[in-house]
Amino acid sequence: MTNNPAKILALVDLGINVVNRIPLHIDPSNENKAYIATKEKKMGHWPSSP
């Protein structure tokens, strides 16, 4: 379970066959909206909200 594409690539690089990804969906709070947006924009994470 991840929204981080780098984690999937790291597993594949280690020879682990990733056949599915289960996205983690959350409703961002006022306290973490900026943090979640930064992860999506700067780190390439897939969106957290559906």
Helices and strands as residue ranges (DSSP letters): H 5-13, H 33-43
